[in-house]
Every structure is written in C-alpha cells, then in structure tokens.
Amino acid sequence: MTTPASLAPLLERFFTQRLMQQRQASPHTISSYRDTFRQFLTFVQQRLHTPPSRLTFEAIEAPLIVAFLDGLEKHGLSVRSRNLRLTALHSFFRYAAFEAPAHSAQIQRVLAIPSKRFTRTLVQFLTRAEVDALLAAPDQHTWSGRRDHAFLLVAVQTGLRVSEMTGLTREDLVLGAGAHVHVIGKDARNAAHPSPDPPSPW
C-alpha cells in the first residue's frame, strides 16, 4: 500500500531546488509562481476544508485545478492571467513527475489541461517625435528631472520591461568603453546595449 505523499515538502523543494537552484529563475518568476500557489492553496482549503500543511499530493487532481482556474475567470481574471496561473501549476507537476513517479497518471491528467486561446492586443509604438517629446519632458535642471530622463532614456534605448528597469542596481551598470547594462530577463541573463542616440521608431 502506497503511503500518501505530503504536498508541502514537494512544493518546498520545487521552489528552493527546482526554481531557485536548478533553473535560477528570476525573482519576478518566483514571485509570480508564489502568488499562484498562494491563491490555489487558499482555494483548495475552502473547497476541501483541509489546511495546506495537511494536504496530500493525491488530493490535487485535474478537476480541482480546472475549478480553480474557472473560478479565477468568473472573478474577472483575464484569460492571459489564467494561462499564467496554469503555467505555474504545469511547471510544478512536470517537476513532480520525476519526484513522485508513482502518481504519473494523475500528473499526466493535470499536464493535459490546455491553455485557453485569447486575442492578443496589438502593441502600439511611439513615433520618433513622440520619443523626443517624452525624453524632453523631465526638467534636467533638477535632480529628479535628470533621474527621470535617465530612466526614460534607458527604457527607450533597451526596451526593458518595467520590472527589469526597477530591478537594476548600480552593479548592473558598466560605464566607459563598451558601456552596457547587465539585465536578468525572465529566465536567462542577457545584456542590453544602449546606443549614443535615441533609436528610430521600432
């Protein structure tokens, strides 16, 4: 007879070993996955009347996850955000496939839950004149104006996400010959190289 596997230690290893050590996931990804499981565990506790500390892995079946995702949509979550929650859950179950092979059938059913299609919003781009106007807006005679101008200029030159911009530290800046910015992207490290002049419309 197979002893029920506790969910808590498996979930802890997923975050500490899989995401942080093996994949070296960005803080943004880890925070997103953490929030997903926080929502999911709250839902499961309400549905099964079982606190997270007493949950077994066997209890997390595909119908329960589908009910969680459907509930998010009913409360106004977009399809895209719903798919992001599913991505986090899929990632955990792919990890569990190696850690708990005795539950392969259950894991397969969860991994078979499909993402929903959605219409992607067309991204609008700024013209060169709009970029120039944006960069000219901060008052560079003040400290805050120079700060804002530098922030906007780096954003325009590199195309970084807001989370990547706000996550930059002084150590990420390399000045002098071959000046560049070290950036940790969603899953990998890359470098964004600013050029001397604002780019043409992209």
C-alpha positions as CSV (number, residue, x, y, z in Angstrom):
1,M,0.0,0.0,0.0
2,T,1.4,3.4,-1.0
3,T,1.7,6.0,1.7
4,P,0.0,9.3,0.8
5,A,2.6,11.8,-0.3
6,S,2.5,15.2,1.6
7,L,2.3,18.2,-0.7
8,A,4.2,20.6,1.5
9,P,7.8,19.2,1.2
10,L,7.4,18.6,-2.5
11,L,6.2,22.1,-3.1
12,E,9.1,23.5,-0.9
13,R,11.6,21.6,-3.0
14,F,10.0,22.8,-6.2
15,F,10.7,26.4,-5.1
16,T,14.1,26.0,-3.4
17,Q,15.7,23.4,-5.6
18,R,14.0,23.5,-8.9
19,L,13.3,27.2,-9.4
20,M,16.0,28.8,-7.3
21,Q,18.9,26.4,-7.6
22,Q,18.5,24.5,-10.9
23,R,16.7,26.9,-13.1
24,Q,17.9,30.1,-11.4
25,A,14.6,31.7,-12.1
26,S,14.3,35.4,-11.9
27,P,12.7,37.0,-8.7
28,H,9.8,38.1,-10.9
29,T,9.1,34.5,-11.9
30,I,9.4,33.1,-8.4
31,S,7.1,35.8,-7.1
32,S,4.5,35.0,-9.8
33,Y,4.6,31.3,-9.0
34,R,4.4,32.0,-5.3
35,D,1.3,34.2,-5.8
36,T,-0.3,31.4,-7.9
37,F,0.2,28.8,-5.2
38,R,-1.0,31.2,-2.5
39,Q,-4.2,31.6,-4.4
40,F,-4.5,28.0,-5.3
41,L,-3.9,26.8,-1.7
42,T,-6.5,29.2,-0.4
43,F,-9.0,27.9,-2.9
44,V,-8.2,24.3,-2.0
45,Q,-8.6,24.9,1.7
46,Q,-12.0,26.4,1.1
47,R,-13.0,23.6,-1.3
48,L,-11.6,20.6,0.6
49,H,-11.6,22.0,4.1
50,T,-8.0,21.0,4.5
51,P,-5.2,23.4,5.5
52,P,-2.1,23.4,3.2
53,S,0.0,21.7,5.9
54,R,-2.2,18.6,5.8
55,L,-2.7,18.4,2.0
56,T,-1.6,15.3,0.2
57,F,-0.3,15.4,-3.4
58,E,-3.1,12.9,-4.3
59,A,-5.7,15.5,-3.5
60,I,-4.6,17.9,-6.2
61,E,-6.4,16.3,-9.1
62,A,-7.1,17.8,-12.6
63,P,-10.8,18.7,-11.9
64,L,-9.8,20.6,-8.8
65,I,-7.3,22.7,-10.8
66,V,-9.9,23.3,-13.6
67,A,-12.3,24.5,-10.9
68,F,-9.7,26.9,-9.5
69,L,-9.0,28.3,-13.0
70,D,-12.6,28.7,-13.8
71,G,-13.2,30.5,-10.5
72,L,-10.5,33.0,-11.3
73,E,-12.1,33.8,-14.6
74,K,-15.5,34.2,-13.0
75,H,-14.0,36.7,-10.7
76,G,-12.7,38.8,-13.5
77,L,-9.2,37.4,-14.2
78,S,-8.2,37.7,-17.9
79,V,-7.6,34.6,-20.0
80,R,-4.0,35.5,-20.3
81,S,-3.6,35.7,-16.5
82,R,-5.5,32.5,-16.2
83,N,-3.0,30.8,-18.5
84,L,-0.1,32.2,-16.4
85,R,-1.5,30.5,-13.4
86,L,-1.8,27.3,-15.3
87,T,1.8,27.6,-16.5
88,A,3.0,27.7,-12.8
89,L,0.9,24.6,-12.0
90,H,2.1,22.8,-15.0
91,S,5.7,23.6,-14.1
92,F,5.2,22.1,-10.6
93,F,3.6,18.9,-12.0
94,R,6.4,18.5,-14.5
95,Y,8.8,18.6,-11.6
96,A,6.6,16.2,-9.6
97,A,6.8,13.7,-12.5
98,F,10.4,13.0,-11.5
99,E,9.9,13.3,-7.8
100,A,6.7,11.3,-7.5
101,P,6.6,8.8,-10.4
102,A,4.0,6.7,-8.6
103,H,1.5,9.4,-9.4
104,S,2.2,9.5,-13.1
105,A,-1.4,9.1,-14.2
106,Q,-2.6,11.9,-12.0
107,I,0.3,14.1,-13.2
108,Q,-0.5,13.3,-16.9
109,R,-4.1,14.4,-16.4
110,V,-3.0,17.7,-14.9
111,L,-0.5,18.4,-17.7
112,A,-3.2,17.7,-20.2
113,I,-5.2,20.7,-19.1
114,P,-4.9,23.1,-22.0
115,S,-4.3,26.8,-22.1
116,K,-7.1,29.0,-23.4
117,R,-6.7,30.9,-26.6
118,F,-7.1,34.7,-26.4
119,T,-6.9,37.6,-28.7
120,R,-3.6,39.4,-28.4
121,T,-3.7,43.2,-28.1
122,L,-1.9,44.9,-30.9
123,V,1.1,46.7,-29.5
124,Q,1.3,50.4,-30.5
125,F,4.7,52.0,-30.9
126,L,5.8,55.6,-30.3
127,T,7.0,57.7,-33.3
128,R,10.4,59.4,-33.3
129,A,8.7,62.7,-32.5
130,E,6.8,61.2,-29.6
131,V,10.0,59.6,-28.2
132,D,11.7,63.0,-28.4
133,A,8.8,64.7,-26.6
134,L,8.9,62.1,-23.9
135,L,12.6,62.5,-23.3
136,A,12.3,66.3,-23.3
137,A,9.6,66.3,-20.7
138,P,11.7,66.0,-17.5
139,D,13.3,69.2,-16.2
140,Q,17.0,68.3,-16.3
141,H,17.9,71.3,-14.2
142,T,16.6,69.3,-11.2
143,W,17.9,66.1,-9.6
144,S,14.6,64.3,-10.1
145,G,14.4,65.5,-13.7
146,R,17.8,64.1,-14.5
147,R,16.8,60.9,-12.8
148,D,13.6,60.6,-14.8
149,H,15.3,61.5,-18.0
150,A,17.9,58.8,-17.4
151,F,15.2,56.2,-16.6
152,L,13.2,57.0,-19.7
153,L,16.4,57.1,-21.9
154,V,17.4,53.6,-20.8
155,A,13.9,52.3,-21.3
156,V,13.8,53.7,-24.8
157,Q,17.2,52.5,-25.8
158,T,16.9,49.0,-24.4
159,G,13.2,48.1,-24.5
160,L,13.4,46.6,-21.0
161,R,10.3,45.6,-19.0
162,V,9.3,47.8,-16.1
163,S,10.2,45.0,-13.7
164,E,13.6,44.7,-15.2
165,M,14.2,48.5,-15.1
166,T,13.2,48.8,-11.4
167,G,15.3,45.8,-10.6
168,L,18.5,47.3,-11.9
169,T,21.3,48.0,-9.3
170,R,24.4,50.1,-9.5
171,E,26.5,46.9,-10.1
172,D,24.5,46.2,-13.3
173,L,25.9,49.3,-14.9
174,V,29.2,49.1,-16.8
175,L,30.5,52.5,-17.8
176,G,33.4,53.5,-20.0
177,A,34.4,51.8,-23.3
178,G,31.7,49.3,-24.3
179,A,29.2,50.7,-21.8
180,H,26.3,48.4,-21.2
181,V,23.7,47.2,-18.7
182,H,23.6,43.7,-17.3
183,V,19.9,42.5,-17.2
184,I,18.4,39.4,-15.7
185,G,15.5,38.6,-18.0
186,K,12.5,36.3,-17.4
187,D,14.6,33.1,-17.4
188,A,18.1,34.0,-18.6
189,R,20.7,36.7,-18.3
190,N,21.2,39.0,-21.2
191,A,22.8,42.3,-21.9
192,A,21.1,45.4,-23.3
193,H,23.5,47.8,-25.1
194,P,22.4,51.4,-25.3
195,S,23.4,53.4,-28.3
196,P,24.5,57.1,-28.3
197,D,21.4,58.5,-29.9
198,P,17.7,57.6,-29.5
199,P,16.7,54.8,-31.9
200,S,14.5,55.2,-34.9
201,P,10.8,54.2,-34.4
202,W,10.7,50.5,-33.6
